[in-house]
């Protein structure tokens, strides 16, 4: 088992680097390409929105496939759909079809689903007291791609200069190729399948299909207060992060920041999101999932306070965005570990897919609402709303902690 765990982790880390590289390459230029294809700057935000929507809509079907057939078929299919989506974006740019571009972006979002599900695949074979660290290692691997991806967008665009492929669509072709490599890697090397192996070791391989269905996943969450807390933690952390992050460049611009400074602030935010995830994994395993969830809520609240009151103090905004990334990472790692701990083995894949659907859908709504809030009330009110989202998460965590203390007594 130790050797199998190391091998599985290495495959997942490699695929996460590839997926983390491919998604930012395309997403970086998606709004710009959408403006060119649609002819309207007002339509630029629909491209990333379509990608987030695709991630959400594909979460449950992919979870259903993994529940029935294991991690490998679901992850391979997700990367293949992402590759096809990237190719459709290129075709849409070549023929000037904005609706086709949105369809392609929705398919492109499947690669994000694969990246999200990979963290749960890492937990399948992990020992319970090292589960959070296994998840955090895979999350950390995204750092490499997330940092390199945006910087490769420009050279990827120049690759197709002088061809029939629009330059700003070039990165999507690169991304499609990367996703194909990730799909092949999963198909060939993710053997034996970690989820099916975990079921066999737990003696649940022979359970009926209805015990592993999506409906069983809903029942498992409804029956477990800790699973509900985990679901809310992941969704709230993701929604608060996305809502504040997407409007920070706009606020920085309103206070005189140039594009270079905006890039530095967002880079610091991304570093906070991924680079320190092993710390949260170690802490979640050592001091407990609930304690790290409390830390996540505190970090996100402090981040909202700093960013929302920064005004023209760009260093304070940068500090706030860095802490926002840290809070998101702490919530994702501890919430994912708690979710896996809290439901039966047979229902885990379905519950994990439900989690990704919920967090992606909430973040999509939050990102869309963020622009309206900033235009009507200002960036400070947006950060206040982001902090207010933490209240149900903190309330559930407190109630769960008290319930656990009472049960222990």
N, C-alpha and C positions, 0 to 999 in steps of 0.2 A: 503493500500500500504506500509506503513513503516514496518509493520510486515512481509509482503511478501518479501520485499527487504532484510530484515535481514535474513530471512529463506533461500532465494536463495543464498545470499552471504555466509552463513555458509556452505551450501552444496558444493558450488563451491570451497571454501577455503579448505574444507576437501578433496575433490577430487584432488585438486592441490597439497596438501601435499602428498597424496598417489602417484599421478603421478610423482611428483618431487622426490619421494623416489625410485620408480621403475626404472625410466630411468637411473639415475646414477649408480645404483647397477649393471645393465648390461653393460652399456657403459664403465665403468671403466676397465673391463677386456676384452672388445671386441677385441682390437688389439692383446693382448696376446693370446687369444683363436684362433684368426684368424691365427696367426703364427703357433700354434700347429696343427691346422686342415689342413692348406695349406702346411705346411712344409717349408715355405719361409717367412723370415722377411719382404721381399719386398712387400708381400701381406697384411701386417698387417693393413695398412691404408685403405684398401678397405672396412673393416667391418664398421667403423664409417661413411665412405662415403656412403655406402649402406643405413644406417639408415637415414642420412640427405636426400638422394634421395627419400627414402620412404615417409618421412615427406612432401617433396615438391609435389611428385606425387599424394599423397592422399588428399592434401589440397583442390583441386577443387571438386573432387567427394563428399567429406564430406561436403563442403560448399553447393553443389547442394542439398544434402539430407536435410541439415538444412534449406535451403531456402524453400524447399517444405514441410517439415514435422516438423520443429522446432529444437531447440538445443538438446533436450534430445535424440532423435534417433541417431543424428550424433555423439554426445559425447559417447554414449553407444557403438555404432559400432566401433568408433576409439579405445576405450580401449579393446574391444574384439579382434580386429585385432592385436593390440599390444600384447595381451596375446597369440594368436596363433603364432605370429612371434617369441616370446620368446621360445615357445615350439618347434618350428621348428629349432631354433638355437641349442637347447639341443639335438634334434634328429640328426642334422647334425654333432655335435661334437661326438656323440656316434658311428655313422657309418663312420665318417671321410669324409664327403662330403662338400667341400668348396663351390661349387655353391649353394647347399641347405642352407648353412649358410648365404650366401649373400641374398637369398630370405627371410630367416627368419629375418635378420637385417632390410630389407626394411619394412617388416610388423611391426617389433618392433618400427620403426619410427612413426607409426600411433599414438602411445601413446604421442609422442611429439606434434603431431597435435592437440590432445585433450587438452593438456596443453595450447597450444597457443590459441585455440578457447575459452577456458574457460574465458579468460580475456574479450572477447567481450560479452559473455553471462552475465557477471557481469554488463556490460554497458546497457543491454537491458532495464532494469527497473529503472535505475538510473535517478535521476533528472539531467537535462542538466548541472547545475552549480556544480554538485557533480560527474559527470561522470568519470573524470580522477581519482578521489579518489577511486571510485568503482573498476576501472581497476587496480589501484596500489595495492589495498588490496589483490586481487587475485594473482598478480605478487609476492607480498611480501611472500605469503604463500609458494611459491616454495623454499624459503630460507631453511625451515626446512628439506625438503626432499633432497635438493641439498647438505646440509652439512652432513646429516646423511647417505645418500646413499652410497657414496664411502667408508665410514668406515664400512659399513655392508657387503661389497663384500667379505672380508676375512672370516668372520664367515659363510656367505652363501656358500662359497666354501667348507668349512670344513664339512658342514651339510651332504654332499653326499660322504664323504671319505669312501672308501671300498665298494661302490656300483658300478653299471655298468655305472652310469652317471659320465662323467669326472668332476673333481673337479672345474675346471675353467668355466664349463658350469652351475654349480649349481646356481649362481646368477641370471641367466636368468629364471630359474624355479621359483625362489622367485619373480622375477619381474612379471612373468605371473600371479602368484597368486594375487599379489598386484593389477594388472590391472583388474583382475576379480572382486575383491572387489570394486574397483572404478566404474566399469560398473554397478554392482548391486546397488551401492549407487545412481548413477545417475538415473537408471531406476525406483527406488522406491521413491526417495525423491525429485527429481527435478520436482515437480508438484505444480502448473501448469507450463507449459513450459514458460520460460521467454520471448523468442522471439515471440511466438504466443500471449502471453498476451500483450506484447508491441504493437503488430500490432492491436489487438482488441481495446486497449485503444486509439490508434492513428486513428482508423477508417479505417485501411487499410487491415483488415482481408479478405474482399471480393474482393480484387484486382485480376486481371487475372494472370495466372501463368507466362505469358511472361513478366509481369511487375516485377517479382521476379526472373527471370532467370539469369544465368551467363552472358548472353549477355547484359541484362539490367544493370548488375553490371559494365561491361566494359564501357557501355555508361555513367553511372553515374560518373565514374572516369574521363572519357574524357571531361565531361561537367563541372567539378568542379576543378578550380586551387588549391583549398585547399585540395581536395582529392588527387590530384597528388602530392602535397607537402608531405602530410601524408604518401603516399605510398613510396615515395623516402626516406623520413626520416627513416622509419622503415627498409627498405632494406639496406640503406647505413650504418646505425648504426649497424645493425646485421652483415653485411659483413665486415666492418672495425674491429669490435670486434673479430669475429671468425678468420679472417686472421692473426691478430697480436697474439691473444691468443694461437692458436694452435702451433705456432713456438717459443713462449717464452721459454718453457722448453728446447728446443733444444739449444737456445742461452745461457740460463743459464748454461747448461751443458758445452758449449764451453768455458765458463769463470769460470769453476771450482766449480759450485754449486752442492751439493749433492741432493739426492732425497728428503730428509727431507725439505731442503730449497725450492726446487721446489714446494713441496706440500703446504708449507706456502704461497708462492707467489700466487699460483692458488686459495687457500682458500680465501685469501684477495680479489682476483679478483671476486670470486663468491659472497662474502659478498657485494662488491660494486654493483654487478649486481642486487641483490634482496633485501637486507636488508633496503635500503634507498628509495625504490620505493614509499612508502607513502608520503615522502617529495616531490617528483616530482609530485605526484598526487595532493597534496595540492597546490603546486605552479602553476601547470597548470590550476587549477580551479580559483586561486586567481589573478594571473598576466597574464594569457593567454597562450594558446598552443604555439603560435609563439615565445614567450619569452623563454619558456623552450626548444623549439627546438634549439634556438640560444645558450642556455647554453649547450645543448648536443653537438653541434658542437664544442664549445670551449673546453669542457672537453676532447673530443676524440682527438682533435688536440694537446692539452697539454700532454695527455697521450702518444701519438705517439712520441712527442718530447722527453719526459723523458725516455721512454723505448728505443727509437732508439739511444740515446746518452749515455746510462748508461754504456755500456761496462761491466767491472768487478765490478761496483758499484751496488751490488745486492739490496740495500735499495732503490736506485733510480728506478730500474726495478720494485720492488714491489709497489712503489708509482705510477708508470705509469700504471701498471695493475689494481690497485685499481681505479684510475681515469677512466680507460677504461671501467670498469664495471659500474661506476657511469654514464658515458656518454651514454652507451648503455641503461641503465635503463631510463634515462631522455628522450632519443629518442623514446624508445618503448612506454612508458606511454603517453607522449604528442602526439606522432604520432597516436597511437591507438585511443585516445580521439578525435583528430582532424578528423580522418577518419570517425569515427562514427557520428560526428557532421555534416559532409559535404555532406552526401549522403542521399537520401530519405529512409524512414523506410523500404519500400518494398525491396530495393536493398542492404540493409546493410550486410546481411549474405553472399551474393555473393561477394561483394566488400571485405569483411573481409577475405574470403577464397582466393581471388586473392592476397591480401596482404601477407598472409602466404606463398602462392606458390612463389611469387616474392622474398621475403626475404630468404626463405630456399634455393631456386635455386641459388640466388646470393651468399649466404654464402657458399654453396657447391663448387661453382666455385672459390670463393675467397680462401677457405681453400686448394683446390687442387693447385691453382697457388702460394700460399704462399711458399710451399716447393721448388718450382722451383726458385722463386725469391731469397730466402735465399741461395740456393745452387749456384746460378749464381752470385748474386750481394751482398748478405749479409743481415743481419737482419735490419740494419739501413735503407736500401733501401725499405725493406718491410714496415716499419713503415711510411716512406715517401709516399709510394703508398697508404697506409691506410688513411693518412691525406689528400692526393689529392682527394680521393673519396668524401670528404666532400664538395668539391667545387660546384657540381651541387645542393646539398642539401642547401648550404648557399645561392646560387644564387636564387633558387626558393623561399626560405624563404624571402629574401629581396624583390623580385618582388611581392610576395603575400602581404607582409606588406605594400608596397607602394600602391598597388592596393586598399587595404582596407582603407588606409588613404585618397586616392583620392576619393573613394566612399563616405567616411564619410564627406569629405569637400563639 
